[in-house]
Amino acid sequence: MTGLRSLLPDLLVHSAPLPVDRIGADFAARFAGVPATSSACAEPAVLYPVTGSDIPVLLGMYGCEERVRGWLPGGAADLVERAVAPEHVVDPPCQQAKSQLSALPVLRTTPRDAGPYITMGVVHAHDPETGESALSVHRMLVLSADRLAIWMVPGRQLLAMHRRLGRLPVSVNIGAPPAAMVASALSSAVLPDGVGKLDVAGALAGAPLTVADGISQPVRVLASAEIVLEGYLSDEVADEGAGVSLPEFLGYDGDTRSGLPVLTVTAVTTRRDPVYQAVIGPGREQSVILGLAGALSVALCGDPALADLHFPAAGGGMLTLFASVRPNSDLASAARRIFDRHRFVKLIVFTDTDVDIRCAEDVWWAVTTRANLGADCTTFDGYQPLAMDPSQAPGWRPGGTGRTFIDATSAHPVRRSFA
């Protein structure tokens, strides 16, 4: 086995080909966990043969946090210090065959979606003037045989680069190595000047990532990806149209957008036997990816109060943070620093280090026995609402845009009683 298949010895293969528009629903019904369903379970990796296509669809690869951690031997303690520049190669696996955008089994997750969306394409771009590079994942709606509409959240590095340069060559790497996928979700603000996400991905992987030159654009491509799209962003824009964008990572439908930049595809290359990797929208995979990257981003800020960090799937890997802290830490100051630097964090639960923050029952046991919420729950006001959180939408109960932390640590005078 090669490519992503080599990472998945327990890969499940669906027994018969399915139409592309039924694959997402089948995975959601049979395998998906929180927040897609009420099942608190890790998701298996499943390969779906596709009716009328030679390229199967891979779902669930990132649906188990323990499995993903096993692919990333590099820890967070000295991640930036171990960052290593990617290695350039010729004849990369991702360019073994040529293809077309129309040949890819792009999923339409629900009948409500505005259309088929590419959901696991790691976009890479480079600014030749500053040397800055962007690495990030965005939803991309297929508009035609060679055009995609790409949604970039305001403030993202790729959008700023596009606005600065105008025409921007990019590569879209589908089935990228896990270290690149997790690094793509890191906060750029926590990285020092001169250190890019691909450099950090090398530290996560324990070896430099490999890159190659594009065949149609002056871009870098991830050499070990399953499928690579090359193209460019210009001043052309398009609307996503009617319906919803696709179910967002928290399990709710997303809003369609207007005036999105258009990515014009100029080449599609693949491995000889590629898989098309996707996520179903509200599933566990995005929560695991975002959660691992979020914990790294918070850890890279170097707060001495924090002993360990975990973003659970129930918060989409972004909104809720469980943090074990060292004794006698100033929790209010630590919480304020996190909320100010990481704008998607809505709730923090602080625990002692004897609590397993990767076990939700253990965390809520600590909340139950080591906190009285009337005194141990603190909310900071003055933050902007988060668009993906329905409880912060206009019309919800007043006061829904604050940021809150719970002190579920044992009080110092009685700490010995809580062993």
Salt bridges, closest charged atoms under 4 A:
ASP26 OD2 - ARG30 NH1 3.46
GLU65 OE2 - ARG69 NH2 2.97
GLU65 OE2 - HIS310 ND1 3.63
GLU65 OE2 - ARG358 NE 3.96
ASP78 OD1 - ARG82 NE 2.64
ASP127 OD2 - ARG164 NH2 2.80
GLU132 OE1 - ARG164 NH2 2.84
ASP213 OD1 - HIS88 NE2 3.14
GLU226 OE2 - ARG271 NE 3.70
GLU236 OE2 - ARG147 NH2 2.78
GLU240 OE1 - ARG139 NH2 2.91
GLU248 OE2 - ARG139 NH1 3.09
ASP253 OD1 - ARG112 NH2 2.86
ASP273 OD2 - ARG5 NH1 3.66
ASP303 OD2 - ARG337 NE 2.76
ASP308 OD2 - ARG358 NH1 2.73
ASP352 OD2 - ARG370 NH1 2.70
ASP354 OD2 - ARG370 NH2 2.98
ASP389 OD2 - LYS346 NZ 2.78
